[in-house]
Amino acid sequence: MPPPEMSPSAPIGQRLPLLERLLTGRPTGFPNLLIWLEFGILRNLRGALTALIAAWLYIPVALTAAVNLGLYGAMLATVFSAASRDGTIFASLHIPLLSDAFATLSAKTGGVGAAMTGAALGMAIGFLLGLDWVFLSPFENGLIDGFAVLLVTIALGVVVGLLYTLYRVVFERKLLHITGARRMSRREAALILPLVEEAAARLRLPNHPPVLVDDSNEPVAHAYTRHIVITRGFLEHFAYDRETISAILAHELVHWRNGDPISAGFVRGVALPLYVVQAAAGSLLNQTRNSLLRFLLWTIFWPVFVTVRYLVVPMQATDSREAEYRADQGAVLAGYRAGMRHILSDLRRSFEGGRNGWAAAICASHPPPELRLERLEEPGRDYSLPEDGS
């Protein structure tokens, strides 16, 4: 059993080491801080590795080069084909496994086939050059120098991820206050504290994190590494219903205990170059209704949007969905099945939305509410549509 440790509500007279006081609110079911951080960081290695490669091997640059050279290749092939009146200029290409395909395509489609072939070749060459442009010079000096630069770049990404995670954990309270979270009022504490204590007890947790309130009107709740934040909009949307509040608190307690916020923080850290752009530009893209501004944003930042949407997010999806299902089941095990179903059937979207484009993209990987409701069905009971709200 881990040694006893002071909970967030421990008497002021009890003293803790400085680092422990800074990290008050972490789960005490871990032997020490390092094991807790390691547990969270290693939860989603696949997602972290994908984010690391996407950000530090410059995948958006490779995509940009691929599209540019693809367009150039298509134009060049089309012009050459038209000038020579030969739509089969690529038919004689000697490319392993692809020569026959190119010959057939060129013969059947003429100039169109030439353009398509030129685009395909240009995109392939452009993508490889885009990946290689940063490391080209070191590799020209020898394989050892090239691989050394590559390894140092990867190591730098890991170090940045670790430092970012520590920064988010240590300064979490201040960062949450800056973004609008505050302590509970007396009335809010009288309602919420007994509920979070009961939920923690039902989940057999030795402690629970402080709960903060955000005055946003959006019905949102979120677990952080050392805090749970629930919005006033969530409380008002569900009319301060105790069963519903208890369900959402149990759900977030499972995320908190399982280290899911640490895992998410580490992924953001190793993808920091992508995260900064996606968070800012993605928010503007989601919030603006001006067609010209949306077009300009997409034109400028599309490589980052595409990388995050079609590479980073899909690799997060499996672990993200399993984490949501686990947290939902935690609410059920704590006895709040009806409350959890009420939340999912009423909101019909993720209640863990974020304030920026990155958070919105990641939340898009959460399971559809209907499938989450299906997982929460009680055996032997009929759950036909329309949903009865229970």
SVG drawing of the C-alpha trace seen along z (x, -y; Angstrom):
<svg xmlns="http://www.w3.org/2000/svg" viewBox="-40 -37 71 47">
<polyline fill="none" stroke="black" stroke-width="0.4" points="0.0,0.0 1.3,-3.5 2.1,-5.7 -0.7,-8.0 -0.6,-11.4 -2.4,-14.6 -5.6,-15.2 -6.6,-18.5 -8.7,-19.2 -6.1,-18.4 -5.5,-20.8 -3.3,-23.8 -1.0,-23.0 0.3,-19.8 3.4,-20.4 4.4,-18.8 7.5,-19.0 7.5,-21.9 7.0,-19.7 4.1,-17.8 2.4,-21.0 2.8,-22.2 1.2,-18.9 -1.6,-18.7 -4.6,-17.1 -2.8,-14.2 -4.0,-10.7 -2.4,-9.2 -2.8,-5.6 0.7,-5.8 3.9,-5.2 5.5,-8.5 5.3,-11.3 7.6,-9.8 5.6,-6.6 2.4,-8.7 3.9,-10.8 5.4,-7.7 2.1,-5.9 0.3,-8.7 2.9,-9.4 3.1,-5.8 -0.6,-5.3 -0.8,-6.3 2.6,-5.5 1.1,-5.0 -0.5,-8.5 2.6,-10.1 4.9,-8.5 2.6,-9.6 2.5,-13.2 6.3,-13.2 6.9,-12.0 4.3,-14.4 5.7,-17.5 9.5,-16.8 9.9,-15.1 8.0,-18.0 5.1,-16.1 3.2,-19.4 6.3,-20.5 6.3,-17.2 2.6,-17.6 3.2,-21.1 6.1,-19.9 4.0,-17.0 1.1,-19.1 3.3,-21.7 5.4,-19.2 2.3,-17.2 0.7,-20.2 4.0,-21.0 4.3,-17.4 0.7,-17.4 1.2,-20.7 4.5,-19.6 3.1,-16.3 0.0,-17.9 2.0,-20.5 4.6,-17.9 1.8,-15.5 -0.1,-18.2 3.1,-19.5 4.2,-16.1 0.7,-14.8 1.6,-11.7 -0.7,-10.8 1.5,-7.8 4.7,-9.5 4.8,-7.6 4.1,-4.3 7.8,-3.5 8.6,-4.2 10.5,-1.3 9.2,-1.4 9.1,1.9 5.5,3.3 4.0,0.1 5.2,0.0 2.3,2.0 -0.2,-0.1 1.3,-3.3 1.3,-2.0 -2.4,-0.9 -3.5,-4.2 -1.6,-6.3 -2.9,-4.3 -6.6,-4.5 -6.7,-8.1 -4.3,-9.9 -3.4,-13.4 -5.5,-12.9 -3.5,-9.8 -0.3,-11.8 -1.4,-14.5 -2.5,-12.0 0.8,-10.2 2.8,-13.4 0.9,-14.4 1.4,-11.1 5.1,-11.1 5.5,-14.7 3.6,-14.2 5.7,-11.1 9.0,-12.9 7.8,-16.1 6.8,-14.2 10.2,-12.4 12.0,-15.7 9.9,-17.4 10.8,-14.8 14.4,-15.0 15.0,-18.7 16.0,-19.4 18.3,-16.3 19.6,-16.5 22.7,-18.5 23.8,-16.3 23.3,-13.1 25.5,-14.6 28.3,-14.6 27.8,-10.9 25.3,-8.5 26.5,-8.9 26.1,-12.6 22.6,-12.3 21.4,-9.7 22.9,-11.7 20.9,-14.8 17.8,-12.7 18.1,-11.1 18.9,-14.5 15.7,-15.9 13.6,-13.1 15.2,-13.4 14.5,-17.1 10.8,-16.4 10.7,-14.0 12.4,-16.5 10.0,-19.2 7.1,-16.9 8.3,-16.1 9.0,-19.7 5.6,-20.8 3.9,-18.0 5.7,-19.1 4.9,-22.7 1.2,-21.9 1.1,-19.8 3.0,-22.2 1.3,-25.4 -2.1,-23.8 -4.0,-25.8 -2.7,-29.2 -3.3,-28.2 -6.9,-27.2 -7.5,-30.5 -6.1,-32.4 -8.5,-30.6 -11.5,-31.3 -11.8,-28.6 -12.4,-29.7 -12.9,-28.2 -16.4,-27.1 -18.7,-29.5 -20.0,-28.5 -23.3,-27.4 -21.6,-25.5 -19.3,-23.8 -22.2,-22.8 -23.8,-21.0 -20.7,-19.6 -18.3,-18.6 -20.5,-15.9 -21.2,-14.6 -17.5,-14.3 -16.6,-12.8 -19.4,-10.2 -18.3,-9.4 -14.7,-9.0 -15.7,-6.7 -17.9,-4.6 -14.9,-4.3 -12.7,-3.4 -10.3,-6.3 -8.2,-7.4 -8.5,-11.0 -10.0,-13.3 -8.8,-16.5 -10.2,-20.0 -13.2,-20.9 -13.2,-24.3 -16.1,-26.1 -15.9,-27.9 -18.6,-30.5 -18.9,-29.6 -22.4,-28.9 -21.4,-25.8 -22.3,-22.5 -18.8,-21.2 -16.8,-19.2 -13.2,-18.2 -10.6,-16.3 -7.1,-17.8 -4.1,-16.3 -4.9,-17.7 -8.3,-19.4 -11.8,-18.8 -13.5,-21.7 -17.2,-21.9 -18.9,-24.8 -21.8,-26.8 -23.5,-26.1 -23.4,-22.4 -24.9,-22.9 -27.7,-25.1 -28.3,-22.9 -29.2,-20.0 -30.9,-22.2 -28.3,-21.3 -29.6,-17.7 -27.6,-15.7 -27.6,-12.4 -26.4,-14.0 -23.6,-16.0 -22.5,-12.8 -22.4,-10.9 -20.2,-13.5 -17.9,-13.8 -17.5,-10.0 -16.7,-10.0 -14.0,-12.7 -12.6,-11.0 -11.9,-7.9 -10.0,-10.0 -8.1,-11.7 -7.2,-8.4 -6.2,-6.7 -3.8,-9.5 -5.6,-10.3 -4.9,-14.1 -1.2,-13.4 -1.2,-11.3 -3.1,-14.1 -0.6,-16.7 2.4,-14.7 0.9,-14.2 0.4,-18.0 3.9,-18.5 5.6,-16.3 3.4,-17.8 4.0,-21.3 4.8,-22.9 1.5,-21.5 -0.4,-22.1 0.3,-25.9 -0.8,-26.3 -3.8,-24.0 -5.0,-25.5 -4.9,-29.1 -5.8,-28.7 -8.3,-25.9 -10.1,-28.1 -10.4,-31.0 -11.5,-28.6 -14.2,-27.1 -15.5,-30.5 -15.4,-32.7 -18.3,-32.8 -16.5,-35.0 -16.0,-33.0 -12.9,-34.9 -11.2,-34.6 -12.0,-30.9 -10.5,-30.5 -7.4,-32.4 -6.9,-30.4 -7.3,-27.1 -5.0,-28.2 -2.2,-29.1 -2.6,-26.4 -4.0,-23.4 -0.9,-21.2 -1.2,-21.4 -5.0,-20.9 -4.6,-17.8 -1.8,-16.4 -3.7,-16.7 -7.1,-15.6 -5.9,-12.6 -2.8,-11.4 -2.6,-12.6 -6.3,-12.3 -6.9,-8.8 -3.9,-7.5 -5.4,-9.0 -8.9,-7.6 -8.5,-4.1 -7.1,-5.0 -9.3,-8.1 -12.4,-6.0 -11.4,-3.3 -10.7,-6.0 -14.2,-7.4 -15.8,-4.0 -13.8,-3.3 -14.8,-6.6 -18.5,-5.9 -18.3,-2.5 -16.7,-4.1 -19.9,-6.2 -21.9,-3.0 -19.9,-1.1 -20.3,-4.0 -24.1,-3.7 -24.8,-6.6 -25.9,-4.7 -29.1,-6.8 -27.3,-10.1 -24.6,-9.2 -27.3,-8.1 -29.2,-11.3 -26.0,-13.4 -25.3,-11.5 -28.8,-11.4 -29.4,-15.1 -26.2,-16.6 -25.7,-14.2 -22.1,-15.4 -18.9,-15.4 -19.2,-17.2 -15.4,-17.5 -15.0,-20.2 -12.0,-22.5 -11.4,-26.1 -9.0,-25.7 -8.8,-24.0 -6.6,-21.2 -9.0,-20.2 -11.9,-20.3 -10.0,-18.1 -9.1,-15.5 -12.7,-15.6 -13.9,-14.7 -12.2,-11.3 -14.5,-10.5 -17.1,-7.7 -20.5,-8.8 -23.0,-9.3 -25.3,-6.6 -22.5,-4.0 -21.7,-5.1 -25.3,-4.8 -25.3,-1.3 -22.4,-0.4 -24.4,-1.8 -27.5,0.4 -28.6,2.4 -28.9,6.2 -32.5,7.3 -33.9,3.9 -35.4,2.5 -33.9,-0.7 -35.9,-1.4 -36.1,-4.8 -37.1,-7.5 -34.8,-7.8 -36.9,-8.2 -34.2,-10.3 -33.3,-7.8"/>
</svg>
